[in-house]
Amino acid sequence: MRVKNKTKLNPATRPTDKPLIRLNQLLARSGLCSRRKADEWILAGRVTIDGIVCSQVGVKVDPQSQRINVDGVALRKPSLLYIAMNKPKGVVTTKKDPQGRKTVMDFLPREFAGAGLFPIGRLDRETEGLLLLTNDGNWGNTLLHPSHQVWKEYVVVADRCLSPEIRRRLETGVRLDGKITLPARISKHRKQEENRYKFHIALREGRNRQVRRMCAVVGVDILSLRRISVGPIAIETLKPGEWRHISERDVKKINKMESGNRFLPTRT
């Protein structure tokens, strides 16, 4: 059956702030056809997006918020997944690495391969700890949007003690890329051994390599860095490379999040 509505799809009407997927990839993941066959169906006008025929190869869509039909039949939406992983040190936070390095996706079961999972934010290669993954674009954007200021807590092992002045600078903000960082929280500062000090730092923004760069500004060298929580979601007992489903309760907490002061870490 051919769809009669031949209105041309306007790419500007597609969602702009969400992780998108190519239409041919979505059709292939659904098990209907290969990507090449999906392109043929698209060019033949057999696929609609929100009731409008799409005849452009390469269009990207949001499968959770947009209605995709093939020959008038709705494409089944993928099941939503919410994953917490303990990212090991030395692993890159990406879906595919052109250099062939091990990625966080290598630690997930094979049945998740076609689920459209993506990492929410990044941990640099040398940082370990809590990483969240999902295929729910709206949920991921809630965590990433700057207005929500989601607190993220890290355990830092450094080469020197935090003097009162260094601690004050980290907590009140340092200048990175010409802009002062938002106030942070320092807690549980203690000496482990000679030239080795441990403390927790919690941030509510997510600039590139922010903890490492903030410490570098105040002359502190980081020996190890591990993230232990994002908002209400904690790493708990996960060992490096292990993952678990995020509880429905925590998923709902993120969905109901208000800006600014949610999940404030306890200061000690």
N, C-alpha and C positions, 0 to 999 in steps of 0.2 A: 504494500500500500504506500503510495506517495503522499506526502504532506502537501496540502494545497496552499498554505500560507507561504508566499514567496517574499515576504518583507525581508530586506537585507539586514543582517545583524550589525548593529553599531558597536564596535569594540569599546567605545567610550562608556557603554551602559554596563560593562562588566565590573565586578567588584575590583577595587584597586588596592585595598589594604589587607588582603588575605593571601595566604599561601595558595597559589593556583596550580592547576595541573593541565597539561595539554589534553585537548579533547580526545585525540586519537589514543593517548595513553590510558585515559579513563575508560574508553570503550574496550580496549584490550584487557585491562584489569578486570572488567566485568565478566570476561570469558566469552563475550559475543563473537569476537573476531581478533585478527592480528592488527597491529598498528597500520600496516600497509592497506589491509582491507578496510579499516576504519577511515582512512583518508579517501578511499574510493567512495564509501558511503556518504561522507561529508560533501565531496564534490558533486555527488549525484542528488544532493538535497534531501537526503533521507533522515537527517539529524536536525532536531530543533533544540534551541536553548531558550527557556522561558517562553515557549510558544512561537519563537521566531526561527525561521530556517537559517541554519549556519552553512554556508557553502565555502568557507575560508579555511584552508588547512593551516594549522599552527595556532589556532585560537586557544586561549587558556580559560578555564572555568573553575568555579568553586563548587564541587559536587555536593556540599552540604546545604548551600543556600540557593542553588540554581536548579531548575527542573530540566533534565536532559531526557529527550525522547528519541527513540529510533523507530521509524515507521509508525509513529503514533503511540508506541508503547513506552511507558516510563522506565528509565534505567533505575535499577535498585540502588539505593544509597549504601555506601559501605558502612559497616559497623564502626562506631566511634571507639577509639582506643586511647587510653591515657597511661603512659608508662613512666616509671621512675627507674633510673639506672645509676649505678655507681661506675662512672667512667674511669677506666684505669689510666694511669700516667703513660704517656707515649702514644696514645690513641687520638686521632683527629676527629673533631666534631663536624662531620659532613656525611652526606649520603654516599658520595663516590669521591675517591681521591685520585686525581690524574697521575700522581706519583706512585700509586700502588700501595700506599701505607694502610695500615689497619684502621678502620673507621668504627664508630659506635654502632653502625648498622650490622657489623659482623657478629655482634653479641646477641642479636635478636633471633628468635626461632624462624625457620624457613617459611612457616605459614604466614608470617607478617610481611613477606616480601612484596606482595601486591596490595598492601593495605593503605599505602600513601602516607606512612609515618614520616615525620620530619622532626629534627631537634628544635626545641624552643630556646633560642639564643645559642651561645657557644661557651665552651670552656677551651682554653688554649691547650696545646698538645701536652705541655708539662704539668698542667693542673688536673687533679683528679677530683672525684666526688660526684655529687648529685647533678644529674642531667635529666631533664624532662623531655619526653617525646609524645607526639599526638598526631592524629590525622584530622583533628577538629580545629579548623582555622580560626574560628571565633574565640575558642578557649585559649589558643596559643597567643592570639593578639591581645587578649585581656591581660595575660601575664607580661607581655612585652611592652605594652603601651606606656609611655613615660608618665602619663597623668595618674596611673595607678600606683606608681612608686612602690612596687613589690619589694619587700625586704629579702635580701639574700645573705646568708651567713657563711663565713669561711673560717677555717682553722689555719692559722699561719704559724710556721716555724721560721724564726728569723735569727740573724747572726748577732743581734745585740738587744739589750734591754730597751724598752720604750721609756724614755725619760718623760717626766710630766709635760715638757714642752713638745716633744714628738707626739705624744698621745693627744695633746690639745690640738695640734695642727691636723692630725688625721681625723679627729672628731669634728672639728669645725669646718674642714674643707681645705684642699690644696688646689693650686691652679694646674689644670691639664688642658692643653690645646686652647689656651686663652680664656678658660672658663673655670670658676671655682666649683669643686665637687660639692654635692649636697652633704649635709651633716651625717656622719657615720656613728657607729657605736663600737666601742672597744670594751672587751670583757675578758675575764679568766686569764689575765696576764701572769705568767709564772716562769721561773727559770727551770729548764730541764737539765742542763749540764753546762759546762764551760762553753761560752760563745754559742749557746743554743737556747733560744727563748720562744715560748709558745704563747699565743694569744688568739682570741676570736675577734673578728671584725665583721660588722653587718652593714651592708650598703642598700640604698633604695634607688639606685640607678644602675645602668648596665653598659658603661663605656668599655671600649676595647681594652682588655688586659688591665682593668682599672685598679685592682688591688696591687698588682705588681708595680704599676706606674706610680701610684700614690706612695707606696713605700720607698720607691727609688727617689722620689722628690725629697723625702725627709731623711735620706741616707741610710735606709734600712734594707739589707739584702735578704731576700726571701730564699730559704733553703727548701721549703716544701709548702704547697698550697692545696687545700682540699675544701670543696664546698659541701656543707652539711645540711642546708635547708634552703627552700625557695618558698616564701610565704608560709602557708600552714603545712607544707609537705617537707618531711624530714627524710634523711637518708636511712635512718633506723639501723637495721643490722645487715644491710646489703654489703657484700664483699665486692672488691673490684671485679667488674665484668658481669655482676649479677643484676637482675632487673626484677621488677614486680609491677602489678597493676596498681594504679593509684585508687584509693578507696572512693566510693561514690560520694561520701561525705566531703572529702577534700576537693573533689571535682566541683561540687555544688558551692563550696566556700569561694572558689575562684570565680565562679559565675556570678556570685552575689557581691563581689568585691566592690568596695567604695574606695575613692581616691585618698591617698595620703597617709593614713594612720592605721591601716590594717596590719595585724600580725607583727606588731612591734616587738623586737627581741628584748628579753629581759636584760637590764643593765646590771652588771655586778662589778 
